[in-house]
Amino acid sequence: MVDQEKIHNQCLSDDPEERTHALEELKSFFSFTPDKQQAWNDLLRLTNDEKMYVRSSAVQALGSVFSDIPDKQRAWSELLRLTNDEESLVRFSAAEALVSSFSDMPDKQQTWKDLIKLTNDEDSHVRYRTAYALGSVFSDMLDKQQAWNDLHRLTNDEESGVRSSAAYALGSAFSDIPDKE
């Protein structure tokens, strides 16, 4: 049985370690919590935490439980907001969470555009992770030619890791291109 009151109280704790522990509990037991609205509110609160590592953990938890969140558009919007965080670790975590949540979003075209914006992030790790992951969601795209062009553009990034990730993504996506001439 999930002790949601205990988790909630840890989310409100002055101790960042307790808040981080609460996030681990939410991540593990979100689908079993009796009051999902309260759990959702706790997650949202911690995405605004003063501690960068708590925000990053909250973003990771949000990505993990995304499929169980009733208001996916709101959750997606929160993740997008976090891609603008001042800390690159939070932006990186948000990029990963967005990619892992892609399949749960109804508007794949808009979702792809949101992800492509992340490939322009100042931090090469954010660009690297996003480029790498785009290959895994390529098969869900309706406009595969545009998606292919977007990935191909990333092979010209200034950072070799991003170029390598884009090449990997293109390789993953290659079998889904109808006309390979």
PAROTOR-106454 format. One record per residue (C-alpha): residue in three letters; x, y, z. Coordinates in steps of 0.001 Angstrom, whole numbers, plus 524288, in hexadecimal, padded with zeros to 5 digits. Example, Ala and Ser with C-alpha at 12.3 -4.5 7.8 and 13.67 -1.06 7.14 Angstrom:
ala8300C7EE6C81E78ser835667FBDC81BE4
END
This chain:
met800008000080000val8050580D737FC67asp805F381719807A2gln8027F822F87FFA0glu8019C82BE880B77lys80FA98289280F15ile8142D82B2780123his80CAA837F4800E6asn812E783C4880DB0gln82067838E38086Bcys81D7C841457FC75leu81B1E84CA4805BFser8273E84A0680DFAasp831E08543680FFFasp83BC98497680D66pro83ED68483F7FED7glu842FD83A0F800E5glu83569836E880603arg82F4D83DC17FA61thr837E0835D67F145his8340F829587F861ala825BA82D147F6E7leu827E282E7A7E84Aglu82D86820C37E7A1glu8216F81BE07EEB7leu8187F8234B7E57Clys81FC581DDF7D9DBser81E7A80FF57DEEBphe810908108A7E3E8phe8098881B3C7DC55ser8004B811C17D59Dphe7FC7480C347E2E1thr7FA20819077E9EBpro7EC0981ABC7EE15asp7EBFA8296B7EB94lys7F2C082BA67DEA8gln7EF5083A107DEE0gln7F6DC83BC37EB88ala80255833FF7E604trp801E583C597D997asn801B4848D67E1BFasp80D68844037E98Fleu814DB841047DD1Dleu811C184E5B7D77Darg815F6855387E3EBleu8231084E597E3C0thr825AC8520D7D58Basn8270685FD17DB12asp82FC585C127E67Eglu83AE4865277EA12lys844B2859EF7E94Bmet848F9856687DBA9tyr84A6D847E67DE9Aval83CB2847537E456arg8373A84DE37D80Bser83EC98445B7CFAAser83988838D07D78Bala82BCC83E4F7D659val82D4C83F267C7A6gln832218311A7C709ala826A982CB47CF64leu81D3B834277C6C5gly822BE82D5A7BACEser821A88201B7C16Dval81367821A57C544phe80F258293C7B93Bser8067D81E597B3FFasp7FED181E3D7C0DEile7FC5F82CE37C11Cpro7EE91830427BCC7asp7F1DB83DD37B76Dlys7FCDB83A647AE29gln7FC77847787A72Aarg7FED284E8F7B401ala809BB8451B7B781trp80FD88472E7AA0Aser80EEF855E77ABDAglu815AF854CD7B907leu820A184CD37B316leu8220F856CF7A830arg822CB8619E7B24Fleu82DA885A377B91Athr83597859AD7AC90asn837EB868287AF39asp83D1B866147BD02glu849AD86D4D7C036glu8506B860727C3A5ser854A9857C27B874leu8525984B5B7C084val8440084EFC7C1E1arg84322852237B34Aphe849CD8452C7B023ser8405A83DC67B8FEala834D9844DA7B2C5ala83998841287A52Fglu83A7E832DF7A93Aala82D09833507AF76leu82714839787A352val82CCC82F1679A8Dser828428240E7A35Cser81A9782A107A3ADphe8199782C0C794F3ser8114F8200A79226asp806EB8246C79BECmet8049183145794DFpro7F9A78321278AC9asp7FF6683CC778203lys80C158368C77D82gln80F318416A773D5gln80EB884C2877E28thr815AD84367787CBtrp820A48411E77DFFlys821D884FD777BEDasp82305851B278A9Bleu82DFE847BC78B07ile834F184D9E77F54lys8359685A92786A4leu83DC385396790E8thr847F78507E78699asn84B4C85EFD786F8asp84E4085F2679592glu85AEE865CC79997asp85F208599E7A10Eser8647E84F2079812his85FF9844657A17Aval851E98489979F8Farg853CD848D2790CDtyr85AEE83BBA7914Barg85061834C67991Cthr8455E83A8179113ala84BC78370B78427tyr84E7F82935788BBala8408F8272678D36leu83A0C82CA578119gly83D898202777A04ser83556818557838Fval8290A8204C780F3phe82B15821D277254ser821E58169476EE9asp8169481DEC77558met818238298A76C45leu80E8782BEA76146asp81771834FE75986lys8235782C3675926gln82A288347474ED9gln829D78408D75771ala82E3C8389476326trp8394F832E975AF2asn83D5A8409E756C5asp83D5184523764E6leu84614839E4768EChis84F0083BFD75D56arg850AE84A5176118leu855D9845E576E4Dthr8611983EBF767C2asn866E984C547659Aasp866ED8503277403glu87383856397793Aglu874E384B7A78381ser8797583E2277EEFgly870FA8374078912val864CC83D9878391arg868E883A25775B4ser86B3582C27779F8ser85E0082B73780C0ala85745830EB774BCala85E11826D876C39tyr859AB81C2277580ala84BBE8215677514leu84C0E821A476644gly850B6813937663Dser8459E80FC276F53ala83BD9816FA766EFphe840E88120A759D4ser838218060F7593Fasp82C2A80ED375AD3ile82F0E8172C74ED0pro82617812BB743C6asp82E7D817DC73885lys83D0F8161D73B13glu841D681A4672DAB
END
